[in-house]
Amino acid sequence: MNKSDLIKSISDSTGLKQTEATRIVDAVFDTITANLKKGEQVAISGFGTFVAKTRAAREGRNPATGMTINIPARTSAAFKPAAAMKDMK
C-alpha cells in the first residue's frame, strides 16, 4: 500500500472526499515529521512509536576504491511497533 492507496482507503471507509482525506493524511505526516525534527517521539497507542535516532559519525570504506571515508553523524526516523502490532499473524 502506498500513500495514494491509503488516501483512497480512508476516503472509502469514512465517506470523505479524496481531497479531504489527502489533507488529513498530509497533516498527520507533517505533524509526525515536525515532532521528530524537534527530537520528540510520537506514540500512537495500539500502533507504535516514532522516534528520531542519531547515528554517530564513523569511518567507512568506498567499495570501489577501498579508500577510507568519514561518514558524518545523522538523525533518522525509526518506528517501534506496539505489542498489538507485533502479535499480528
PDB file with SEQRES, HELIX, SHEET and CRYST1 records, atoms N, CA, C and O in Angstrom:
SEQRES   1 A   89  MET ASN LYS SER ASP LEU ILE LYS SER ILE SER ASP SER          
SEQRES   2 A   89  THR GLY LEU LYS GLN THR GLU ALA THR ARG ILE VAL ASP          
SEQRES   3 A   89  ALA VAL PHE ASP THR ILE THR ALA ASN LEU LYS LYS GLY          
SEQRES   4 A   89  GLU GLN VAL ALA ILE SER GLY PHE GLY THR PHE VAL ALA          
SEQRES   5 A   89  LYS THR ARG ALA ALA ARG GLU GLY ARG ASN PRO ALA THR          
SEQRES   6 A   89  GLY MET THR ILE ASN ILE PRO ALA ARG THR SER ALA ALA          
SEQRES   7 A   89  PHE LYS PRO ALA ALA ALA MET LYS ASP MET LYS                  
HELIX    1 AA1 LYS A    3  THR A   14  1                                  12    
HELIX    2 AA2 GLN A   18  LYS A   37  1                                  20    
HELIX    3 AA3 ALA A   83  LYS A   86  1                                   4    
SHEET    1 AA1 3 VAL A  42  ILE A  44  0                                        
SHEET    2 AA1 3 GLY A  48  ARG A  55 -1                                        
SHEET    3 AA1 3 ARG A  74  PRO A  81 -1                                        
SHEET    1 AA2 2 ARG A  58  ARG A  61  0                                        
SHEET    2 AA2 2 THR A  68  ILE A  71 -1                                        
CRYST1    1.000    1.000    1.000  90.00  90.00  90.00 P 1           1          
ATOM      1  N   MET A   1       0.852  -1.179   0.000  1.00  0.00           N  
ATOM      2  CA  MET A   1       0.000   0.000   0.000  1.00  0.00           C  
ATOM      3  C   MET A   1       0.895   1.238   0.000  1.00  0.00           C  
ATOM      4  O   MET A   1       1.840   1.336   0.782  1.00  0.00           O  
ATOM      5  N   ASN A   2       0.587   2.164  -0.874  1.00  0.00           N  
ATOM      6  CA  ASN A   2       1.315   3.424  -0.900  1.00  0.00           C  
ATOM      7  C   ASN A   2       0.398   4.546  -0.413  1.00  0.00           C  
ATOM      8  O   ASN A   2      -0.736   4.296  -0.006  1.00  0.00           O  
ATOM      9  N   LYS A   3       0.894   5.775  -0.456  1.00  0.00           N  
ATOM     10  CA  LYS A   3       0.145   6.906   0.086  1.00  0.00           C  
ATOM     11  C   LYS A   3      -1.200   7.088  -0.619  1.00  0.00           C  
ATOM     12  O   LYS A   3      -2.211   7.323   0.044  1.00  0.00           O  
ATOM     13  N   SER A   4      -1.232   6.987  -1.933  1.00  0.00           N  
ATOM     14  CA  SER A   4      -2.499   7.190  -2.642  1.00  0.00           C  
ATOM     15  C   SER A   4      -3.491   6.073  -2.325  1.00  0.00           C  
ATOM     16  O   SER A   4      -4.696   6.318  -2.264  1.00  0.00           O  
ATOM     17  N   ASP A   5      -3.000   4.850  -2.122  1.00  0.00           N  
ATOM     18  CA  ASP A   5      -3.883   3.756  -1.706  1.00  0.00           C  
ATOM     19  C   ASP A   5      -4.447   4.018  -0.314  1.00  0.00           C  
ATOM     20  O   ASP A   5      -5.621   3.758  -0.054  1.00  0.00           O  
ATOM     21  N   LEU A   6      -3.607   4.531   0.573  1.00  0.00           N  
ATOM     22  CA  LEU A   6      -4.049   4.871   1.925  1.00  0.00           C  
ATOM     23  C   LEU A   6      -5.132   5.944   1.888  1.00  0.00           C  
ATOM     24  O   LEU A   6      -6.141   5.839   2.585  1.00  0.00           O  
ATOM     25  N   ILE A   7      -4.924   6.963   1.085  1.00  0.00           N  
ATOM     26  CA  ILE A   7      -5.908   8.049   0.951  1.00  0.00           C  
ATOM     27  C   ILE A   7      -7.222   7.502   0.413  1.00  0.00           C  
ATOM     28  O   ILE A   7      -8.288   7.841   0.926  1.00  0.00           O  
ATOM     29  N   LYS A   8      -7.161   6.668  -0.603  1.00  0.00           N  
ATOM     30  CA  LYS A   8      -8.388   6.085  -1.176  1.00  0.00           C  
ATOM     31  C   LYS A   8      -9.104   5.225  -0.139  1.00  0.00           C  
ATOM     32  O   LYS A   8     -10.330   5.281  -0.036  1.00  0.00           O  
ATOM     33  N   SER A   9      -8.373   4.445   0.616  1.00  0.00           N  
ATOM     34  CA  SER A   9      -8.968   3.590   1.640  1.00  0.00           C  
ATOM     35  C   SER A   9      -9.651   4.419   2.726  1.00  0.00           C  
ATOM     36  O   SER A   9     -10.751   4.085   3.164  1.00  0.00           O  
ATOM     37  N   ILE A  10      -9.000   5.496   3.157  1.00  0.00           N  
ATOM     38  CA  ILE A  10      -9.601   6.381   4.162  1.00  0.00           C  
ATOM     39  C   ILE A  10     -10.846   7.041   3.598  1.00  0.00           C  
ATOM     40  O   ILE A  10     -11.864   7.145   4.282  1.00  0.00           O  
ATOM     41  N   SER A  11     -10.767   7.484   2.363  1.00  0.00           N  
ATOM     42  CA  SER A  11     -11.907   8.118   1.712  1.00  0.00           C  
ATOM     43  C   SER A  11     -13.091   7.152   1.625  1.00  0.00           C  
ATOM     44  O   SER A  11     -14.226   7.525   1.921  1.00  0.00           O  
ATOM     45  N   ASP A  12     -12.822   5.926   1.223  1.00  0.00           N  
ATOM     46  CA  ASP A  12     -13.881   4.917   1.092  1.00  0.00           C  
ATOM     47  C   ASP A  12     -14.498   4.553   2.440  1.00  0.00           C  
ATOM     48  O   ASP A  12     -15.715   4.392   2.540  1.00  0.00           O  
ATOM     49  N   SER A  13     -13.663   4.423   3.482  1.00  0.00           N  
ATOM     50  CA  SER A  13     -14.185   3.975   4.769  1.00  0.00           C  
ATOM     51  C   SER A  13     -14.878   5.079   5.562  1.00  0.00           C  
ATOM     52  O   SER A  13     -15.706   4.786   6.424  1.00  0.00           O  
ATOM     53  N   THR A  14     -14.555   6.346   5.287  1.00  0.00           N  
ATOM     54  CA  THR A  14     -15.166   7.443   6.048  1.00  0.00           C  
ATOM     55  C   THR A  14     -16.222   8.216   5.269  1.00  0.00           C  
ATOM     56  O   THR A  14     -17.017   8.945   5.862  1.00  0.00           O  
ATOM     57  N   GLY A  15     -16.241   8.066   3.956  1.00  0.00           N  
ATOM     58  CA  GLY A  15     -17.171   8.841   3.140  1.00  0.00           C  
ATOM     59  C   GLY A  15     -16.671  10.240   2.820  1.00  0.00           C  
ATOM     60  O   GLY A  15     -17.396  11.042   2.231  1.00  0.00           O  
ATOM     61  N   LEU A  16     -15.423  10.538   3.209  1.00  0.00           N  
ATOM     62  CA  LEU A  16     -14.839  11.840   2.880  1.00  0.00           C  
ATOM     63  C   LEU A  16     -14.427  11.868   1.415  1.00  0.00           C  
ATOM     64  O   LEU A  16     -14.183  10.826   0.807  1.00  0.00           O  
ATOM     65  N   LYS A  17     -14.352  13.076   0.854  1.00  0.00           N  
ATOM     66  CA  LYS A  17     -13.808  13.227  -0.492  1.00  0.00           C  
ATOM     67  C   LYS A  17     -12.318  12.941  -0.425  1.00  0.00           C  
ATOM     68  O   LYS A  17     -11.687  13.092   0.621  1.00  0.00           O  
ATOM     69  N   GLN A  18     -11.762  12.521  -1.565  1.00  0.00           N  
ATOM     70  CA  GLN A  18     -10.337  12.205  -1.580  1.00  0.00           C  
ATOM     71  C   GLN A  18      -9.467  13.418  -1.279  1.00  0.00           C  
ATOM     72  O   GLN A  18      -8.390  13.273  -0.700  1.00  0.00           O  
ATOM     73  N   THR A  19      -9.915  14.611  -1.662  1.00  0.00           N  
ATOM     74  CA  THR A  19      -9.125  15.812  -1.359  1.00  0.00           C  
ATOM     75  C   THR A  19      -9.088  16.061   0.150  1.00  0.00           C  
ATOM     76  O   THR A  19      -8.064  16.487   0.686  1.00  0.00           O  
ATOM     77  N   GLU A  20     -10.200  15.797   0.830  1.00  0.00           N  
ATOM     78  CA  GLU A  20     -10.226  15.964   2.288  1.00  0.00           C  
ATOM     79  C   GLU A  20      -9.361  14.906   2.967  1.00  0.00           C  
ATOM     80  O   GLU A  20      -8.629  15.207   3.910  1.00  0.00           O  
ATOM     81  N   ALA A  21      -9.447  13.668   2.487  1.00  0.00           N  
ATOM     82  CA  ALA A  21      -8.623  12.595   3.039  1.00  0.00           C  
ATOM     83  C   ALA A  21      -7.138  12.885   2.803  1.00  0.00           C  
ATOM     84  O   ALA A  21      -6.305  12.582   3.658  1.00  0.00           O  
ATOM     85  N   THR A  22      -6.807  13.466   1.658  1.00  0.00           N  
ATOM     86  CA  THR A  22      -5.422  13.835   1.366  1.00  0.00           C  
ATOM     87  C   THR A  22      -4.919  14.864   2.358  1.00  0.00           C  
ATOM     88  O   THR A  22      -3.803  14.744   2.864  1.00  0.00           O  
ATOM     89  N   ARG A  23      -5.735  15.883   2.644  1.00  0.00           N  
ATOM     90  CA  ARG A  23      -5.340  16.905   3.616  1.00  0.00           C  
ATOM     91  C   ARG A  23      -5.117  16.291   4.998  1.00  0.00           C  
ATOM     92  O   ARG A  23      -4.190  16.683   5.707  1.00  0.00           O  
ATOM     93  N   ILE A  24      -5.949  15.346   5.379  1.00  0.00           N  
ATOM     94  CA  ILE A  24      -5.821  14.707   6.693  1.00  0.00           C  
ATOM     95  C   ILE A  24      -4.542  13.871   6.758  1.00  0.00           C  
ATOM     96  O   ILE A  24      -3.789  13.960   7.727  1.00  0.00           O  
ATOM     97  N   VAL A  25      -4.301  13.068   5.736  1.00  0.00           N  
ATOM     98  CA  VAL A  25      -3.095  12.228   5.720  1.00  0.00           C  
ATOM     99  C   VAL A  25      -1.849  13.109   5.721  1.00  0.00           C  
ATOM    100  O   VAL A  25      -0.904  12.840   6.462  1.00  0.00           O  
ATOM    101  N   ASP A  26      -1.839  14.156   4.902  1.00  0.00           N  
ATOM    102  CA  ASP A  26      -0.694  15.070   4.870  1.00  0.00           C  
ATOM    103  C   ASP A  26      -0.486  15.737   6.223  1.00  0.00           C  
ATOM    104  O   ASP A  26       0.653  15.906   6.660  1.00  0.00           O  
ATOM    105  N   ALA A  27      -1.574  16.119   6.893  1.00  0.00           N  
ATOM    106  CA  ALA A  27      -1.469  16.761   8.210  1.00  0.00           C  
ATOM    107  C   ALA A  27      -0.881  15.803   9.236  1.00  0.00           C  
ATOM    108  O   ALA A  27      -0.064  16.208  10.064  1.00  0.00           O  
ATOM    109  N   VAL A  28      -1.283  14.549   9.191  1.00  0.00           N  
ATOM    110  CA  VAL A  28      -0.736  13.551  10.119  1.00  0.00           C  
ATOM    111  C   VAL A  28       0.762  13.372   9.875  1.00  0.00           C  
ATOM    112  O   VAL A  28       1.555  13.401  10.816  1.00  0.00           O  
ATOM    113  N   PHE A  29       1.143  13.188   8.620  1.00  0.00           N  
ATOM    114  CA  PHE A  29       2.558  13.001   8.307  1.00  0.00           C  
ATOM    115  C   PHE A  29       3.381  14.241   8.660  1.00  0.00           C  
ATOM    116  O   PHE A  29       4.488  14.119   9.185  1.00  0.00           O  
ATOM    117  N   ASP A  30       2.849  15.432   8.374  1.00  0.00           N  
ATOM    118  CA  ASP A  30       3.562  16.670   8.696  1.00  0.00           C  
ATOM    119  C   ASP A  30       3.748  16.829  10.200  1.00  0.00           C  
ATOM    120  O   ASP A  30       4.801  17.277  10.652  1.00  0.00           O  
ATOM    121  N   THR A  31       2.734  16.464  10.972  1.00  0.00           N  
ATOM    122  CA  THR A  31       2.817  16.566  12.427  1.00  0.00           C  
ATOM    123  C   THR A  31       3.860  15.598  12.978  1.00  0.00           C  
ATOM    124  O   THR A  31       4.654  15.965  13.843  1.00  0.00           O  
ATOM    125  N   ILE A  32       3.859  14.372  12.484  1.00  0.00           N  
ATOM    126  CA  ILE A  32       4.855  13.389  12.932  1.00  0.00           C  
ATOM    127  C   ILE A  32       6.255  13.879  12.582  1.00  0.00           C  
ATOM    128  O   ILE A  32       7.157  13.830  13.418  1.00  0.00           O  
ATOM    129  N   THR A  33       6.442  14.350  11.355  1.00  0.00           N  
ATOM    130  CA  THR A  33       7.750  14.829  10.903  1.00  0.00           C  
ATOM    131  C   THR A  33       8.226  16.020  11.726  1.00  0.00           C  
ATOM    132  O   THR A  33       9.389  16.069  12.124  1.00  0.00           O  
ATOM    133  N   ALA A  34       7.341  16.977  11.984  1.00  0.00           N  
ATOM    134  CA  ALA A  34       7.717  18.161  12.755  1.00  0.00           C  
ATOM    135  C   ALA A  34       8.155  17.789  14.163  1.00  0.00           C  
ATOM    136  O   ALA A  34       9.136  18.332  14.670  1.00  0.00           O  
ATOM    137  N   ASN A  35       7.444  16.874  14.795  1.00  0.00           N  
ATOM    138  CA  ASN A  35       7.809  16.465  16.148  1.00  0.00           C  
ATOM    139  C   ASN A  35       9.120  15.687  16.169  1.00  0.00           C  
ATOM    140  O   ASN A  35       9.909  15.834  17.102  1.00  0.00           O  
ATOM    141  N   LEU A  36       9.359  14.872  15.166  1.00  0.00           N  
ATOM    142  CA  LEU A  36      10.634  14.155  15.101  1.00  0.00           C  
ATOM    143  C   LEU A  36      11.794  15.121  14.887  1.00  0.00           C  
ATOM    144  O   LEU A  36      12.872  14.929  15.450  1.00  0.00           O  
ATOM    145  N   LYS A  37      11.581  16.158  14.080  1.00  0.00           N  
ATOM    146  CA  LYS A  37      12.631  17.159  13.867  1.00  0.00           C  
ATOM    147  C   LYS A  37      12.967  17.900  15.151  1.00  0.00           C  
ATOM    148  O   LYS A  37      14.103  18.333  15.342  1.00  0.00           O  
ATOM    149  N   LYS A  38      11.973  18.049  16.041  1.00  0.00           N  
ATOM    150  CA  LYS A  38      12.208  18.698  17.337  1.00  0.00           C  
ATOM    151  C   LYS A  38      12.840  17.740  18.343  1.00  0.00           C  
ATOM    152  O   LYS A  38      13.173  18.142  19.458  1.00  0.00           O  
ATOM    153  N   GLY A  39      13.008  16.478  17.958  1.00  0.00           N  
ATOM    154  CA  GLY A  39      13.606  15.495  18.841  1.00  0.00           C  
ATOM    155  C   GLY A  39      12.603  14.807  19.753  1.00  0.00           C  
ATOM    156  O   GLY A  39      12.988  14.073  20.664  1.00  0.00           O  
ATOM    157  N   GLU A  40      11.327  15.040  19.513  1.00  0.00           N  
ATOM    158  CA  GLU A  40      10.288  14.422  20.327  1.00  0.00           C  
ATOM    159  C   GLU A  40       9.849  13.115  19.693  1.00  0.00           C  
ATOM    160  O   GLU A  40       9.963  12.933  18.481  1.00  0.00           O  
ATOM    161  N   GLN A  41       9.350  12.214  20.512  1.00  0.00           N  
ATOM    162  CA  GLN A  41       8.805  10.980  19.971  1.00  0.00           C  
ATOM    163  C   GLN A  41       7.299  11.116  19.817  1.00  0.00           C  
ATOM    164  O   GLN A  41       6.657  11.905  20.510  1.00  0.00           O  
ATOM    165  N   VAL A  42       6.751  10.339  18.901  1.00  0.00           N  
ATOM    166  CA  VAL A  42       5.313  10.342  18.652  1.00  0.00           C  
ATOM    167  C   VAL A  42       4.810   8.931  18.923  1.00  0.00           C  
ATOM    168  O   VAL A  42       5.132   7.995  18.192  1.00  0.00           O  
ATOM    169  N   ALA A  43       4.014   8.789  19.987  1.00  0.00           N  
ATOM    170  CA  ALA A  43       3.490   7.480  20.378  1.00  0.00           C  
ATOM    171  C   ALA A  43       2.007   7.424  20.052  1.00  0.00           C  
ATOM    172  O   ALA A  43       1.235   8.281  20.480  1.00  0.00           O  
ATOM    173  N   ILE A  44       1.617   6.415  19.296  1.00  0.00           N  
ATOM    174  CA  ILE A  44       0.220   6.200  18.931  1.00  0.00           C  
ATOM    175  C   ILE A  44      -0.198   4.882  19.580  1.00  0.00           C  
ATOM    176  O   ILE A  44       0.254   3.808  19.184  1.00  0.00           O  
ATOM    177  N   SER A  45      -1.052   4.983  20.564  1.00  0.00           N  
ATOM    178  CA  SER A  45      -1.465   3.827  21.345  1.00  0.00           C  
ATOM    179  C   SER A  45      -2.022   2.725  20.448  1.00  0.00           C  
ATOM    180  O   SER A  45      -2.870   2.981  19.593  1.00  0.00           O  
ATOM    181  N   GLY A  46      -1.544   1.506  20.646  1.00  0.00           N  
ATOM    182  CA  GLY A  46      -2.002   0.368  19.874  1.00  0.00           C  
ATOM    183  C   GLY A  46      -1.367   0.250  18.506  1.00  0.00           C  
ATOM    184  O   GLY A  46      -1.596  -0.737  17.806  1.00  0.00           O  
ATOM    185  N   PHE A  47      -0.577   1.229  18.108  1.00  0.00           N  
ATOM    186  CA  PHE A  47       0.062   1.212  16.788  1.00  0.00           C  
ATOM    187  C   PHE A  47       1.574   1.138  16.927  1.00  0.00           C  
ATOM    188  O   PHE A  47       2.200   0.192  16.450  1.00  0.00           O  
ATOM    189  N   GLY A  48       2.165   2.144  17.586  1.00  0.00           N  
ATOM    190  CA  GLY A  48       3.607   2.145  17.766  1.00  0.00           C  
ATOM    191  C   GLY A  48       4.137   3.522  18.064  1.00  0.00           C  
ATOM    192  O   GLY A  48       3.376   4.469  18.259  1.00  0.00           O  
ATOM    193  N   THR A  49       5.454   3.627  18.098  1.00  0.00           N  
ATOM    194  CA  THR A  49       6.129   4.863  18.443  1.00  0.00           C  
ATOM    195  C   THR A  49       7.147   5.221  17.370  1.00  0.00           C  
ATOM    196  O   THR A  49       7.946   4.384  16.950  1.00  0.00           O  
ATOM    197  N   PHE A  50       7.108   6.471  16.933  1.00  0.00           N  
ATOM    198  CA  PHE A  50       8.108   7.014  16.022  1.00  0.00           C  
ATOM    199  C   PHE A  50       9.133   7.766  16.863  1.00  0.00           C  
ATOM    200  O   PHE A  50       8.762   8.576  17.713  1.00  0.00           O  
ATOM    201  N   VAL A  51      10.414   7.507  16.634  1.00  0.00           N  
ATOM    202  CA  VAL A  51      11.469   8.196  17.372  1.00  0.00           C  
ATOM    203  C   VAL A  51      12.540   8.666  16.394  1.00  0.00           C  
ATOM    204  O   VAL A  51      12.730   8.082  15.327  1.00  0.00           O  
ATOM    205  N   ALA A  52      13.229   9.726  16.775  1.00  0.00           N  
ATOM    206  CA  ALA A  52      14.363  10.215  15.998  1.00  0.00           C  
ATOM    207  C   ALA A  52      15.621   9.613  16.603  1.00  0.00           C  
ATOM    208  O   ALA A  52      15.920   9.848  17.774  1.00  0.00           O  
ATOM    209  N   LYS A  53      16.360   8.838  15.816  1.00  0.00           N  
ATOM    210  CA  LYS A  53      17.586   8.204  16.291  1.00  0.00           C  
ATOM    211  C   LYS A  53      18.780   8.891  15.653  1.00  0.00           C  
ATOM    212  O   LYS A  53      18.779   9.196  14.460  1.00  0.00           O  
ATOM    213  N   THR A  54      19.793   9.128  16.466  1.00  0.00           N  
ATOM    214  CA  THR A  54      21.016   9.747  15.973  1.00  0.00           C  
ATOM    215  C   THR A  54      22.088   8.679  15.845  1.00  0.00           C  
ATOM    216  O   THR A  54      22.373   7.952  16.797  1.00  0.00           O  
ATOM    217  N   ARG A  55      22.667   8.594  14.681  1.00  0.00           N  
ATOM    218  CA  ARG A  55      23.771   7.666  14.435  1.00  0.00           C  
ATOM    219  C   ARG A  55      25.068   8.440  14.555  1.00  0.00           C  
ATOM    220  O   ARG A  55      25.196   9.533  14.003  1.00  0.00           O  
ATOM    221  N   ALA A  56      26.019   7.887  15.262  1.00  0.00           N  
ATOM    222  CA  ALA A  56      27.307   8.546  15.472  1.00  0.00           C  
ATOM    223  C   ALA A  56      28.110   8.578  14.170  1.00  0.00           C  
ATOM    224  O   ALA A  56      27.900   7.762  13.272  1.00  0.00           O  
ATOM    225  N   ALA A  57      29.025   9.530  14.091  1.00  0.00           N  
ATOM    226  CA  ALA A  57      29.932   9.583  12.946  1.00  0.00           C  
ATOM    227  C   ALA A  57      30.832   8.349  12.990  1.00  0.00           C  
ATOM    228  O   ALA A  57      31.157   7.845  14.065  1.00  0.00           O  
ATOM    229  N   ARG A  58      31.225   7.875  11.826  1.00  0.00           N  
ATOM    230  CA  ARG A  58      32.053   6.683  11.776  1.00  0.00           C  
ATOM    231  C   ARG A  58      32.871   6.682  10.494  1.00  0.00           C  
ATOM    232  O   ARG A  58      32.659   7.490   9.591  1.00  0.00           O  
ATOM    233  N   GLU A  59      33.801   5.758  10.447  1.00  0.00           N  
ATOM    234  CA  GLU A  59      34.603   5.589   9.241  1.00  0.00           C  
ATOM    235  C   GLU A  59      34.020   4.449   8.419  1.00  0.00           C  
ATOM    236  O   GLU A  59      33.538   3.457   8.965  1.00  0.00           O  
ATOM    237  N   GLY A  60      34.068   4.600   7.119  1.00  0.00           N  
ATOM    238  CA  GLY A  60      33.611   3.557   6.225  1.00  0.00           C  
ATOM    239  C   GLY A  60      34.596   3.411   5.082  1.00  0.00           C  
ATOM    240  O   GLY A  60      35.599   4.121   5.020  1.00  0.00           O  
ATOM    241  N   ARG A  61      34.311   2.502   4.192  1.00  0.00           N  
ATOM    242  CA  ARG A  61      35.193   2.297   3.039  1.00  0.00           C  
ATOM    243  C   ARG A  61      34.398   2.420   1.750  1.00  0.00           C  
ATOM    244  O   ARG A  61      33.274   1.930   1.644  1.00  0.00           O  
ATOM    245  N   ASN A  62      35.001   3.080   0.781  1.00  0.00           N  
ATOM    246  CA  ASN A  62      34.429   3.149  -0.553  1.00  0.00           C  
ATOM    247  C   ASN A  62      34.654   1.779  -1.181  1.00  0.00           C  
ATOM    248  O   ASN A  62      35.802   1.376  -1.373  1.00  0.00           O  
ATOM    249  N   PRO A  63      33.576   1.048  -1.510  1.00  0.00           N  
ATOM    250  CA  PRO A  63      33.775  -0.309  -2.035  1.00  0.00           C  
ATOM    251  C   PRO A  63      34.483  -0.349  -3.390  1.00  0.00           C  
ATOM    252  O   PRO A  63      35.109  -1.352  -3.734  1.00  0.00           O  
ATOM    253  N   ALA A  64      34.386   0.721  -4.148  1.00  0.00           N  
ATOM    254  CA  ALA A  64      35.015   0.735  -5.467  1.00  0.00           C  
ATOM    255  C   ALA A  64      36.528   0.925  -5.371  1.00  0.00           C  
ATOM    256  O   ALA A  64      37.286   0.292  -6.106  1.00  0.00           O  
ATOM    257  N   THR A  65      36.967   1.808  -4.453  1.00  0.00           N  
ATOM    258  CA  THR A  65      38.389   2.128  -4.374  1.00  0.00           C  
ATOM    259  C   THR A  65      39.065   1.566  -3.136  1.00  0.00           C  
ATOM    260  O   THR A  65      40.288   1.432  -3.105  1.00  0.00           O  
ATOM    261  N   GLY A  66      38.283   1.236  -2.115  1.00  0.00           N  
ATOM    262  CA  GLY A  66      38.864   0.745  -0.868  1.00  0.00           C  
ATOM    263  C   GLY A  66      39.345   1.853   0.045  1.00  0.00           C  
ATOM    264  O   GLY A  66      39.854   1.581   1.133  1.00  0.00           O  
ATOM    265  N   MET A  67      39.192   3.105  -0.382  1.00  0.00           N  
ATOM    266  CA  MET A  67      39.650   4.231   0.433  1.00  0.00           C  
ATOM    267  C   MET A  67      38.747   4.413   1.649  1.00  0.00           C  
ATOM    268  O   MET A  67      37.539   4.183   1.583  1.00  0.00           O  
ATOM    269  N   THR A  68      39.352   4.829   2.757  1.00  0.00           N  
ATOM    270  CA  THR A  68      38.599   5.115   3.969  1.00  0.00           C  
ATOM    271  C   THR A  68      37.942   6.481   3.825  1.00  0.00           C  
ATOM    272  O   THR A  68      38.575   7.446   3.396  1.00  0.00           O  
ATOM    273  N   ILE A  69      36.659   6.550   4.190  1.00  0.00           N  
ATOM    274  CA  ILE A  69      35.937   7.824   4.140  1.00  0.00           C  
ATOM    275  C   ILE A  69      35.273   8.061   5.497  1.00  0.00           C  
ATOM    276  O   ILE A  69      34.978   7.119   6.232  1.00  0.00           O  
ATOM    277  N   ASN A  70      35.047   9.317   5.808  1.00  0.00           N  
ATOM    278  CA  ASN A  70      34.349   9.668   7.035  1.00  0.00           C  
ATOM    279  C   ASN A  70      32.864   9.808   6.735  1.00  0.00           C  
ATOM    280  O   ASN A  70      32.468  10.544   5.831  1.00  0.00           O  
ATOM    281  N   ILE A  71      32.057   9.101   7.495  1.00  0.00           N  
ATOM    282  CA  ILE A  71      30.607   9.184   7.353  1.00  0.00           C  
ATOM    283  C   ILE A  71      30.111  10.054   8.498  1.00  0.00           C  
ATOM    284  O   ILE A  71      30.296   9.693   9.660  1.00  0.00           O  
ATOM    285  N   PRO A  72      29.484  11.194   8.202  1.00  0.00           N  
ATOM    286  CA  PRO A  72      29.072  12.109   9.262  1.00  0.00           C  
ATOM    287  C   PRO A  72      27.906  11.556  10.090  1.00  0.00           C  
ATOM    288  O   PRO A  72      27.180  10.667   9.646  1.00  0.00           O  
ATOM    289  N   ALA A  73      27.746  12.095  11.288  1.00  0.00           N  
ATOM    290  CA  ALA A  73      26.607  11.728  12.133  1.00  0.00           C  
ATOM    291  C   ALA A  73      25.329  12.186  11.446  1.00  0.00           C  
ATOM    292  O   ALA A  73      25.322  13.183  10.723  1.00  0.00           O  
ATOM    293  N   ARG A  74      24.247  11.447  11.680  1.00  0.00           N  
ATOM    294  CA  ARG A  74      22.973  11.846  11.088  1.00  0.00           C  
ATOM    295  C   ARG A  74      21.832  11.354  11.954  1.00  0.00           C  
ATOM    296  O   ARG A  74      21.977  10.426  12.749  1.00  0.00           O  
ATOM    297  N   THR A  75      20.704  11.998  11.778  1.00  0.00           N  
ATOM    298  CA  THR A  75      19.498  11.623  12.501  1.00  0.00           C  
ATOM    299  C   THR A  75      18.495  11.073  11.505  1.00  0.00           C  
ATOM    300  O   THR A  75      18.303  11.634  10.425  1.00  0.00           O  
ATOM    301  N   SER A  76      17.856   9.971  11.875  1.00  0.00           N  
ATOM    302  CA  SER A  76      16.847   9.382  11.005  1.00  0.00           C  
ATOM    303  C   SER A  76      15.667   8.926  11.844  1.00  0.00           C  
ATOM    304  O   SER A  76      15.779   8.761  13.059  1.00  0.00           O  
ATOM    305  N   ALA A  77      14.552   8.729  11.192  1.00  0.00           N  
ATOM    306  CA  ALA A  77      13.343   8.288  11.874  1.00  0.00           C  
ATOM    307  C   ALA A  77      13.361   6.774  12.018  1.00  0.00           C  
ATOM    308  O   ALA A  77      13.832   6.051  11.140  1.00  0.00           O  
ATOM    309  N   ALA A  78      12.838   6.316  13.143  1.00  0.00           N  
ATOM    310  CA  ALA A  78      12.702   4.884  13.387  1.00  0.00           C  
ATOM    311  C   ALA A  78      11.304   4.630  13.933  1.00  0.00           C  
ATOM    312  O   ALA A  78      10.695   5.508  14.544  1.00  0.00           O  
ATOM    313  N   PHE A  79      10.807   3.427  13.707  1.00  0.00           N  
ATOM    314  CA  PHE A  79       9.471   3.055  14.173  1.00  0.00           C  
ATOM    315  C   PHE A  79       9.577   1.809  15.023  1.00  0.00           C  
ATOM    316  O   PHE A  79      10.201   0.824  14.629  1.00  0.00           O  
ATOM    317  N   LYS A  80       8.959   1.860  16.198  1.00  0.00           N  
ATOM    318  CA  LYS A  80       8.905   0.699  17.084  1.00  0.00           C  
ATOM    319  C   LYS A  80       7.443   0.308  17.221  1.00  0.00           C  
ATOM    320  O   LYS A  80       6.667   1.052  17.820  1.00  0.00           O  
ATOM    321  N   PRO A  81       7.047  -0.836  16.682  1.00  0.00           N  
ATOM    322  CA  PRO A  81       5.631  -1.221  16.732  1.00  0.00           C  
ATOM    323  C   PRO A  81       5.175  -1.552  18.144  1.00  0.00           C  
ATOM    324  O   PRO A  81       5.958  -2.018  18.972  1.00  0.00           O  
ATOM    325  N   ALA A  82       3.903  -1.304  18.404  1.00  0.00           N  
ATOM    326  CA  ALA A  82       3.304  -1.642  19.692  1.00  0.00           C  
ATOM    327  C   ALA A  82       3.148  -3.156  19.789  1.00  0.00           C  
ATOM    328  O   ALA A  82       3.218  -3.866  18.786  1.00  0.00           O  
ATOM    329  N   ALA A  83       2.937  -3.636  21.003  1.00  0.00           N  
ATOM    330  CA  ALA A  83       2.794  -5.074  21.228  1.00  0.00           C  
ATOM    331  C   ALA A  83       1.660  -5.657  20.392  1.00  0.00           C  
ATOM    332  O   ALA A  83       1.768  -6.775  19.889  1.00  0.00           O  
ATOM    333  N   ALA A  84       0.576  -4.904  20.244  1.00  0.00           N  
ATOM    334  CA  ALA A  84      -0.566  -5.391  19.450  1.00  0.00           C  
ATOM    335  C   ALA A  84      -0.159  -5.597  17.988  1.00  0.00           C  
ATOM    336  O   ALA A  84      -0.649  -6.518  17.335  1.00  0.00           O  
ATOM    337  N   MET A  85       0.716  -4.764  17.482  1.00  0.00           N  
ATOM    338  CA  MET A  85       1.183  -4.910  16.103  1.00  0.00           C  
ATOM    339  C   MET A  85       2.145  -6.088  15.971  1.00  0.00           C  
ATOM    340  O   MET A  85       2.140  -6.786  14.957  1.00  0.00           O  
ATOM    341  N   LYS A  86       2.962  -6.308  16.986  1.00  0.00           N  
ATOM    342  CA  LYS A  86       3.926  -7.413  16.945  1.00  0.00           C  
ATOM    343  C   LYS A  86       3.233  -8.761  16.972  1.00  0.00           C  
ATOM    344  O   LYS A  86       3.724  -9.724  16.383  1.00  0.00           O  
ATOM    345  N   ASP A  87       2.083  -8.840  17.656  1.00  0.00           N  
ATOM    346  CA  ASP A  87       1.375 -10.107  17.822  1.00  0.00           C  
ATOM    347  C   ASP A  87       0.467 -10.456  16.652  1.00  0.00           C  
ATOM    348  O   ASP A  87      -0.185 -11.500  16.672  1.00  0.00           O  
ATOM    349  N   MET A  88       0.411  -9.601  15.633  1.00  0.00           N  
ATOM    350  CA  MET A  88      -0.451  -9.877  14.477  1.00  0.00           C  
ATOM    351  C   MET A  88       0.069 -11.081  13.709  1.00  0.00           C  
ATOM    352  O   MET A  88       1.275 -11.239  13.517  1.00  0.00           O  
ATOM    353  N   LYS A  89      -0.854 -11.928  13.274  1.00  0.00           N  
ATOM    354  CA  LYS A  89      -0.436 -13.091  12.499  1.00  0.00           C  
ATOM    355  C   LYS A  89      -1.370 -13.291  11.349  1.00  0.00           C  
ATOM    356  O   LYS A  89      -1.193 -14.225  10.566  1.00  0.00           O  
TER     357      LYS A  89                                                      
END                                                                             
